[in-house]
Amino acid sequence: MPLKDSITEDMKSAMKAGDKDRLKVLRLILAAIKQVEVDSRKELDDPAVLGVLEKMVKQRRDSVEQFTKGG
């Protein structure tokens, strides 16, 4: 199963389970993937989806680092 489809299925199960935090994160991930797809005008394969996820992780780590430095 492609990674994007797996994320979509996880989102559906989070909706059914009422897990709001997990649902928010999965929606954020899917929105980022869809934005890249719209920008590039093509559907992303698994390596490209992993690239989007790695970029998101790096952004969050940078934000945490800046926050801890800023006090």
ZIQUI-V209146 format. One record per residue. RES is the residue in one small letter. PHI is phi in degrees with one decimal (* if undefined). OMEGA is omega as a letter, one per 30 degrees, with the letter a starting at -180 (999 if undefined). Layout:
res: <RES:RES>
phi: <PHI:PHI>
omega: <OMEGA:OMEGA>
This chain:
res: <m:p:l:k:d:s:i:t:e:d:m:k:s:a:m:k:a:g:d:k:d:r:l:k:v:l:r:l:i:l:a:a:i:k:q:v:e:v:d:s:r:k:e:l:d:d:p:a:v:l:g:v:l:e:k:m:v:k:q:r:r:d:s:v:e:q:f:t:k:g:g>
phi: <*:-60.3:-59.8:-62.6:-65.5:-63.9:-65.0:-63.2:-64.2:-62.4:-65.0:-62.5:-68.3:-66.4:-62.6:-64.8:-80.7:76.2:-85.8:-67.0:-64.7:-62.4:-62.2:-61.0:-65.1:-65.1:-65.0:-61.7:-63.5:-64.1:-63.8:-65.6:-63.0:-64.3:-63.0:-65.4:-63.4:-66.3:-64.1:-91.5:57.5:-153.9:-79.5:-83.3:-90.3:-57.5:-61.4:-69.8:-63.4:-61.8:-62.5:-63.0:-63.5:-62.9:-64.4:-64.2:-62.4:-61.5:-61.0:-66.5:-64.5:-63.2:-63.5:-63.0:-61.7:-65.7:-65.4:-68.8:-70.9:-76.7:96.3>
omega: <l:a:a:l:l:l:l:l:l:l:l:l:l:l:a:a:a:a:a:a:l:l:l:a:a:l:l:l:a:l:l:l:a:l:l:l:l:a:a:l:l:l:a:l:a:l:l:l:l:l:l:l:l:l:l:l:l:l:a:l:l:l:l:a:l:l:a:l:a:l:999>
